[in-house]
C-alpha cells in the first residue's frame, strides 16, 4: 500500500487568466476613505495624536483640497477651492502660472487650523544662489468642526492666538504694529494693536481695551476669565489706538492718533462706556 503524506500541491487560481488582486497603497487607501479624487496629488499631511484630528492637503492642477479628519477617517471638515484663471500674483495671471509653483499650505495652532494657497517666485541672487518669495491668495479657510469659514486674509499668517470669550488674533509676517481680530464666529472685528495688554485695577480684576475704526470694545476680567465686554461707537471714523488710564479711581479710555490725543475719551461707569468731549 502506498501512502502519500504531506503532499502540498500548488492551488491553481479559479480563473487562470485572472490577475491577482493588487493591494492598495496608503495614498490610494486614504483617498478612498476621505473621498479625494484619484487624480489629486497629496501635498501635505499632519497626523494628530490620539484624540486630536489629522489634516491633509491635496491639489489637482489649480484645484486645492483641504481636509480635517479623525482617527476613523471620518471627515470633520473639508473645503475645495479652484483658483480663478484671471486673478493675478505680481502681474502674472493664474492661467499663465506653472501649476508646480502653486501649493496649498496649512497654518495651525493647537486646535485651530487655517488653510491657504501660495504662489512661489524664484529670485536669482547670484549665479550660484536662488531664493524664493511667496504671494498669498487672499482667501483663507478655517477648518472648524461646525463649518468651514472663508475669511479674507491676503497675507502670510505668522501667529494664531485664541482668547476665550474674545476670539482669535491673527498676526501677519513682517507686521510689527497690529493684528487682525476675529470674534468666536470668525467675523472680523478689525485691526488691533500687536500686543493685548491687561491692566490690573483692584483685587483680582483686570481690564483691556481694543478698537477698530468704528468702535471701542472694553473687556472686564476676573481671575483671568472674561466677565463681560462693553462696546461703544466712536463719534467719527478714525484710525487710532485706544489706551486705558486709571485716574483718581476712574477708568478712562483715551484715543491717540500719531501720538496725539483725540479731543474726546470714554469713561467706564461700571455699567457702560460714556463718551466725554474735552
C-alpha positions in Angstrom: 0.0 0.0 0.0 1.3 3.4 -1.0 0.5 6.2 1.4 1.3 9.8 0.4 2.0 12.1 3.3 2.4 15.9 3.3 1.6 16.5 -0.3 1.3 20.3 -0.8 0.2 20.7 -4.3 0.1 24.4 -5.5 -3.5 25.6 -5.7 -4.4 26.9 -9.1 -6.5 30.1 -9.4 -10.1 29.6 -10.2 -9.6 31.6 -13.4 -6.1 31.1 -14.8 -6.5 34.3 -16.7 -7.5 36.4 -13.7 -4.8 38.9 -12.4 -4.0 38.6 -8.7 -5.5 41.4 -6.7 -3.1 44.3 -6.1 -3.0 45.7 -2.6 -3.9 49.4 -2.4 -1.1 51.8 -1.5 -1.6 54.0 1.6 -2.3 57.0 -0.7 -5.0 55.1 -2.6 -6.5 53.9 0.7 -6.7 57.4 2.3 -8.0 59.0 -0.9 -10.8 56.4 -1.0 -11.6 56.9 2.7 -11.8 60.7 2.6 -13.3 60.9 -0.9 -10.4 62.6 -2.6 -10.3 62.3 -6.4 -7.8 59.7 -7.5 -6.0 62.2 -9.8 -5.3 64.6 -7.0 -1.8 64.8 -5.6 -1.4 64.7 -1.8 0.8 67.7 -0.8 0.8 67.7 2.9 -0.3 65.6 5.9 -0.3 66.3 9.6 -1.2 63.4 11.8 -3.0 64.1 15.1 -2.2 62.2 18.3 -4.9 60.2 20.0 -8.0 62.4 20.5 -6.9 65.1 18.0 -7.7 65.5 14.3 -5.4 65.0 11.4 -5.1 67.2 8.3 -4.5 66.6 4.6 -3.9 69.0 1.7 -4.0 67.9 -1.9 -4.2 69.5 -5.3 -5.1 68.7 -8.9 -3.8 71.4 -11.3 -5.3 74.6 -9.9 -7.9 72.9 -7.6 -7.0 72.5 -4.0 -8.4 70.2 -1.3 -8.3 70.8 2.4 -9.4 68.0 4.8 -9.7 67.6 8.6 -10.5 64.0 9.8 -10.5 61.9 12.9 -8.8 58.6 13.7 -11.5 56.6 12.0 -11.1 58.6 8.8 -14.3 60.4 9.3 -14.2 63.8 7.6 -14.7 66.6 10.1 -14.3 69.5 7.7 -13.3 69.9 4.1 -13.0 72.7 1.6 -12.3 72.6 -2.2 -11.1 75.8 -3.9 -10.3 76.4 -7.6 -8.2 79.5 -8.3 -9.8 81.8 -10.9 -7.8 81.9 -14.1 -7.9 85.7 -14.3 -6.6 86.7 -10.8 -3.0 88.0 -10.7 0.0 87.5 -8.5 2.8 90.1 -9.1 1.3 90.8 -12.5 1.0 87.1 -13.6 -2.4 85.7 -14.2 -3.1 82.3 -12.7 -3.9 80.9 -16.2 -0.2 81.6 -17.2 1.4 80.3 -14.0 3.0 76.8 -13.9 1.0 74.7 -11.5 4.2 73.5 -9.9 4.6 77.0 -8.4 1.2 76.9 -6.7 0.7 74.9 -3.5 -1.7 74.6 -0.6 -0.5 75.4 2.9 -1.7 75.0 6.5 -1.4 77.4 9.4 -2.0 75.5 12.7 -2.0 76.4 16.4 -3.4 73.9 18.9 -7.0 73.1 17.6 -7.2 76.0 15.1 -6.2 75.2 11.5 -6.4 77.6 8.6 -5.8 76.5 5.0 -4.3 78.8 2.3 -2.8 78.9 -1.1 0.5 80.5 -2.2 2.5 81.1 -5.3 6.3 80.9 -5.4 8.6 83.3 -7.2 12.3 82.5 -7.8 14.7 85.3 -7.0 18.1 84.8 -8.6 20.5 86.5 -6.2 23.7 85.2 -7.8 24.7 82.5 -10.4 25.0 80.0 -7.5 22.1 81.1 -5.3 18.4 81.3 -5.9 15.9 82.2 -3.1 12.1 82.1 -3.1 9.5 84.6 -2.2 5.7 83.9 -1.9 2.5 85.7 -2.7 -0.6 84.5 -0.8 -4.2 84.0 -2.1 -6.4 86.4 -0.2 -8.9 83.8 0.9 -8.1 81.6 3.9 -10.2 78.6 5.1 -10.8 77.9 8.8 -11.3 74.2 9.2 -13.7 74.2 12.1 -15.9 71.3 13.1 -19.1 73.2 12.6 -18.5 74.5 9.1 -15.6 75.8 7.1 -15.3 79.6 7.4 -13.8 81.5 4.5 -12.0 84.7 5.7 -10.2 87.4 3.8 -6.5 87.5 4.9 -4.3 88.4 2.0 -1.1 87.9 4.0 1.2 85.2 5.3 -0.1 84.2 8.8 2.7 84.4 11.3 0.9 83.5 14.6 -2.6 82.5 15.8 -3.7 83.2 19.3 -7.2 82.3 20.7 -8.6 84.1 23.7 -11.7 82.6 25.2 -14.7 85.0 25.1 -12.9 87.4 22.7 -11.9 85.5 19.6 -8.8 84.8 17.5 -5.9 87.2 17.0 -4.0 86.7 13.6 -0.5 88.1 13.3 0.9 88.7 9.9 4.5 88.2 8.8 6.7 91.3 8.8 4.0 93.4 10.5 5.1 94.7 13.9 2.2 97.1 14.6 -1.1 95.4 14.5 -3.0 92.1 14.3 -6.4 91.1 12.9 -9.1 90.2 15.5 -11.9 87.8 14.6 -14.7 87.0 17.0 -15.6 83.5 18.0 -17.7 83.1 14.8 -14.9 84.4 12.6 -16.4 87.7 11.9 -13.7 90.4 11.5 -13.6 93.0 14.4 -10.8 94.9 12.8 -7.1 95.8 13.2 -5.9 95.8 16.8 -2.6 96.6 18.4 0.0 93.8 18.1 0.1 93.2 21.9 -3.0 92.8 24.0 -2.3 94.3 27.5 -4.5 93.6 30.5 -4.2 96.3 33.2 -4.9 95.4 36.8 -7.4 97.7 38.7 -8.2 96.2 42.1 -8.1 92.8 43.7 -8.4 90.1 41.0 -10.0 92.3 38.4 -8.3 93.5 35.2 -9.3 95.3 32.1 -8.3 95.6 28.5 -9.4 97.7 25.5 -9.3 97.2 21.7 -10.6 99.3 18.9 -11.2 99.4 15.2 -12.1 102.5 13.1 -15.7 102.4 14.2 -15.9 101.3 17.8 -14.2 100.7 21.1 -14.6 97.4 22.9 -13.7 97.2 26.6 -13.1 93.9 28.5 -13.6 93.1 32.2 -11.7 90.1 33.6 -11.8 88.3 36.9 -9.2 85.7 37.8 -8.1 85.9 34.1 -11.5 84.9 32.8 -13.6 87.2 30.8 -16.6 88.5 32.8 -18.2 91.0 30.4 -17.4 93.2 27.4 -18.7 96.6 26.6 -18.9 98.3 23.2 -19.2 102.0 22.3 -19.3 103.6 18.9 -16.7 106.2 18.0 -18.0 109.7 17.2 -16.0 109.6 14.0 -14.5 107.0 11.7 -10.8 107.2 12.6 -7.6 105.1 12.6 -6.5 105.5 16.2 -5.2 103.4 19.2 -7.1 103.1 22.4 -5.4 103.1 25.8 -6.6 102.6 29.4 -5.7 105.1 32.1 -6.5 104.9 35.8 -7.0 108.4 37.2 -8.5 109.2 40.7 -10.2 105.8 40.9 -11.7 106.2 37.5 -11.1 104.1 34.4 -10.7 106.3 31.3 -10.1 105.3 27.7 -8.1 107.8 25.7 -7.6 107.5 21.9 -4.4 108.5 20.1 -3.5 109.1 16.5 0.1 109.6 15.5 0.9 110.2 19.2 -1.7 113.0 19.5 -4.6 112.6 21.9 -8.1 112.9 20.4 -10.4 115.6 21.8 -12.7 113.1 23.4 -12.4 110.0 25.6 -14.6 107.3 27.2 -15.3 106.8 30.9 -16.2 103.4 32.3 -19.1 103.9 34.7 -19.2 100.3 35.8 -22.2 99.6 33.6 -21.3 101.3 30.3 -18.8 103.4 28.3 -19.7 107.1 28.5 -18.4 109.4 25.8 -16.8 112.6 27.2 -15.8 115.6 25.0 -12.9 117.7 26.1 
